[in-house]
Amino acid sequence: MSGEQYLHWHDGVEFDEATQTWRGYIEDNNFRSNKHLTEQTFDDKGDAIVAASRMLSEARKGRPPA
């Protein structure tokens, strides 16, 4: 997928109650089933936000998550 295809995506975070950790994600605005989660989980919500933002930035530069 080219970087331009990620222009209509957003980033966010979700909380896993079982592990009490946060994960960042990027998701297609039009197809909610098209979502990529960060590999790492985080104790701090802010760290997950930064990771999600970086993932979206890299995807928009043509380096999407695997």
C-alpha positions in Angstrom: 0.0 0.0 0.0 1.4 3.4 -0.9 1.7 6.2 1.6 -1.1 8.2 -0.1 -3.5 5.4 0.7 -2.9 6.1 4.4 -4.1 9.7 4.1 -7.6 8.6 5.1 -6.5 6.6 8.2 -6.5 7.7 11.8 -4.6 6.6 14.9 -5.9 5.8 18.3 -5.4 3.7 21.4 -7.3 0.9 23.1 -7.2 -0.5 26.6 -6.9 -4.2 27.4 -8.7 -4.8 30.7 -7.3 -8.3 31.1 -3.6 -7.1 31.0 -4.3 -3.5 32.1 -2.2 -2.2 29.2 -2.6 0.1 26.2 -2.0 -0.5 22.5 -1.8 2.0 19.7 -3.4 1.4 16.4 -4.0 2.9 13.0 -7.4 2.3 11.2 -8.9 3.0 7.9 -11.6 5.7 8.2 -13.9 3.9 5.7 -13.3 0.3 6.5 -13.1 -0.2 10.3 -12.1 -3.8 9.8 -8.8 -2.7 8.3 -6.8 -2.0 11.5 -3.1 -2.4 12.5 -2.1 -2.7 16.2 1.3 -1.8 17.6 3.3 -4.9 18.4 4.2 -3.5 21.9 1.8 -2.9 24.7 2.2 0.0 27.1 1.5 0.7 30.8 1.2 4.4 30.0 -1.5 5.6 27.6 0.7 8.4 26.4 3.3 6.0 25.2 0.7 4.1 23.2 -0.5 7.4 21.7 3.1 8.2 20.6 3.6 4.7 19.1 0.3 4.9 17.1 1.2 8.4 15.8 4.6 7.1 14.7 3.1 4.1 13.0 0.7 6.3 11.0 3.5 8.7 10.1 5.6 5.9 8.8 2.7 4.4 6.8 2.1 7.8 5.2 5.8 7.9 4.2 5.3 4.6 2.4 6.5 2.3 5.2 3.3 0.5 6.4 3.2 -1.9 9.3 3.8 -5.6 8.4 
